[in-house]
Amino acid sequence: MPFPATHPSLASALAARGYEEPTPVQQAVLQGETEGRDLLVSAQTGSGKTVAYGLAAAPTLLGEEARFGRAQRPLALVIAPTRELAVQVHKELGWLYADAGARIVPCIGGMDVRREARALEGGCHIVVGTPGRLCDHLSRGRLDLSALRVVVLDEADEMLDLGFKDELDQLLAAMPAERRTLLFSATIAREIANLARKYQRDALRIDTVSGAKQHADIEYRAVLAAPHEAEQAVVNVLRWFESPTAMVFCSTREMVRHLQSSLMERGFTSVALSGELSQTERSRALELLRSGGARVCVATDVAARGIDLPGLELVIHAALPTDSATLLHRSGRTGRAGNKGTCVLVVPQIRRRKAEQLLMGARVQAHWSSAPTADEIRARDGERLLADPILIEEPTPEDQTLAQSLLAGRTPEEIAAALVRLYRARLPDPEEIRTVQPGPAPRQSTREPAPQNRYEQREAHRERHPRVAQGGGEGVWFGMPVGRKDKADPKWLVPLICRLGGVTKRDIGLIRIMDSETRFEIAPEMAERFASCISGAEDDEVRIQPASAPPSSGGTHRRDSAGAPVRRGPPGGDRPRSASRSPSSRKRAG
């Protein structure tokens, strides 16, 4: 579908950039009914909305003129929530309005404020900025909005989420009443609708999100990782896909620092991106990614919006996002403008339910699997080597001469083996991790009033785990060679079982500690996954193996709902012996 009629100056810019077909949001804002009207547009990230509102504003800004006149007071203002998005918008509008002679000034937090002030004083046609910096220039008399014809609120939902409502009120109040207001948001929630009613006049509602599949160009995957192996899973996901550029999202700045340093040590060229960096440092990091100087960007959610990197084919959620909207914004860094991308959620077993809720809220389907193993990655490396174009390229005379010299003193097998070693030497080593089978989803707990005392806690636990109250036998038993002589105690046995088996305390039933071994129950629905996890345990870990139900004698421990051990004696009323008692006390008792 060709572009609808656009201003000639912008049409030539689109042709020069290779734009042949409009995206849905670009097509929608260029319909005849939109001309001169306020627009309330819902469009997902990566949909080409920057170009869309640039095209929509052109008739109001240029009219019948081919180029802008002398730069004086700004005619258009674009407000963006983050520095990265504002930088990206400034860049996009720069090429789009280049043939029209537009002078575009950025006013972005973290940039040189004195340079911005000089640029504003010299006159401009369009201003792009973040709310805080724009208000600063406005309050100091540097930004004159009295001649404004168009204002664009980009990612309005994010601006409200970040607490910029007061700044928006201040900026919009300083603008002429007779202006066009173009409001773009991923969702039209109540706060956005209220903002539109307050500052827009008879706005035309355009919805390009509902009815469209979320991120149709993004393949979603969820890989399960054993406890404490999420970082190793991230490494193997990076190695499995070998994307030219990848973005890894973390939950905190500290996690960014740690993971980026860890990736560098493993041989990945990477940069960090978080709120603690200056704008200059952020720009330098992004330039390294664009130029190929770095392959991986490890970032907080500061990079979830406004960053457009060519060749970004892979997004990894090293830490699960807080909500579905953040999941979509993070994932939207790939699969942009019709390109394909992959989004991978690294999911520790105990957080699978959270991941499923996020995916359900985002209305996307993910393929579940275990994280790639080292053997699988090495096999994939071999396939990539055999398919490498260098093997079928026509050799130059110099190549042939050197090849003949190599063959003169070595066998073809030796040369091929050296080629394999050279190929592997440039790749980071994959991590040895346990295979975690997806299996069925874990049970979803229901919210109930919190028990008030230990008696109520125990009774609530019996209701949730009837097999415990009935003395066991309904779960699947496992055993480990650790007993009373090793001072076995549920206080450290339970965390060990959870870590090695990828389960939670609620999945553990009876624990029976005997002289030289301990046997315990695992919920039937978790038993298969538990067996898969323990089969991949390291050799120096405590070995856990399937076992039969223990004899009725010996102390039995179970967990109450608060996680504390509760002892129950064997049949016959004998007092159970606690694994935490000292040898001397056991001797006195015996």
Secondary structure, DSSP 4 states (H G I P E B T S, - for coil): -PPPP--HHHHHHHHHTT--S--HHHHHHTSGGGTTS-EEEE--TTS-HHHHHHHHHHHHHHTT-SS--S-BS-SEEEE-SSHHHHHHHHHHHHHHTTTTT--EEEE-TTS-HHHHHHHHHT-BSEEEE-HHHHHHHHHTT----TT--EEEETTHHHHHHTT-HHHHHHHHHTS-SSSEEEEEESS--HHHHHHHHHH-SSPEEEESSTTSPTTTTEEEEEEEE-TT-HHHHHHHHHHHH--SEEEEE-SSHHHHHHHHHHHHHHT--EEEE-TTS-HHHHHHHHHHHHHTS-SEEEE-GGGSSS---TTEEEEEESS--SSHHHHHHHHTTSS-TT--EEEEEEEEGGGHHHHHHHHHHHT--EEEEEPPPHHHHHHHHHHHHHT-GGGTSPPPHHHHHHHHHHHHHS-HHHHHHHHHHHHHHTSPPPP--------SPPPPPPP-PPPSSHHHHHHHHHHH-HHHHTTS-SSEEEEES--GGGT--HHHHHHHHHHHHT--GGGEEEEEE-SS-EEEEE-HHHHHHHHHHHHT--TTSPP-EE-PPPPS-SEEEEE-TTS-EEEEPPTTSPPPPPTTS-HHHHHHH-
